[in-house]
């Protein structure tokens, strides 16, 4: 099966892996410089970037789902206080798109978008 995976920076692989494990992702590969995570059909890949300032990061990826409310409900019920520098936004309508966003501990923005 061919696919494209988002490629995001990770300041610390263990912390990044733990955050995404909270979201339901499993690590399927890790080396000193590369990590691959997977949740169902979602695939995220990370490159080691220990010098990254999470407050100025501009990296992002889109997660497109058929029913946004299912993903929103599952992730909103998690204990986000475990990762205080992360954030989940409310669902909003933006133009013709319905979306919510997650900011991970590396400062990367995940736009979770409903598609039909």
N, C-alpha and C positions, 0 to 999 in steps of 0.2 A: 504494500500500500504506500503510495507516495503522499507526502504531506510537507507542510511548512511549519516550523516551530519557532516561537518567539525566542529571542536571544537577549537575556537581561543580565546586568551586572550583579554580583554578590560580593559584599564586603567580607562576609564570613559565611562559609558554606554550611557549617553546622547550624548557626542561627537561622539562616535562610531555609534550610531543609526543615527545621523544627516549625517555623512559621507556616510553610506550605503544607506540612503534615497536618497542622490544625485545620487547614482548608480541605484536607482529604487527598493530597498528592502523596505519591510514593516515589522514593528515589530509585531510578532504574539504572543509573550509572553515575559514578563519581571518580574523578582523578584529582590531582593537585590543582589543575587549572580549569576543569570543566565538570558540570553537573547537569544531569537530566532528570526531570521530574515528570510524573504522569498521573492524571486523574481521568479515568474513562477515556474520552477522545481528546482531552486537553493535554498538550505537551508544552512544557517550558524548559528551556535550556539556559544555563547560567555560566558566565565566565567569571573567574576570580578577579576581583578588582578591589583589593584592600585599601587603595588610596581614595576611593570614591567618597565624596561628601554627600550623604543621603539628603541633606537639606537643599542641595543645588542640582540633584539628579534630574535629568530630563528624559529618561528612558521610559518606554511604555509598550503595552501590548493590548490587543483587543481579544476578549473572550466572547464569542457569539453563541447564543443559545436560543432555542425555540421558545422556552417558557422562563422568562427572567425571574418571575416570582419564586419559582422552586429554588433556584440558586441563591437568591436574596434571603429567603427564609432560612435556608440551611446555614448560610454564613453569618447572618445577623445574630443567630442564637449562640454563637461561639463566644468564649471568654476573651475578648479583645484586650483586656487589661494585662494579660500575660505578655503582650507585645505592645508596650505603651507608645512606641513611635509609629504605629500602624493606624490605619483608619479605613472605615467603610462609610460610604455616603448613602443617603436616601435615594430611592428610585425617583428619577425625574424624566420628563419629556423634553427632549432637545431636538428641535426641528421635527423631523419625522421619526426620530429614534427614541426608544425607551431604554434608559440605562441607569446603572449605578457604578460607582468607582471604588476601587480598593487601592490604597497606597501601602506598599510593603515596607519592610524595615530597611530596605536599601534606597527608598525614595522612588521606586518605580511605580508608575501608574498603570493599573489594570482597568481598562474600560470594559465593563460587562454589559453587553448589548443584546437586546432581543431582536431576532430576525425572523422573518416569515417566509 
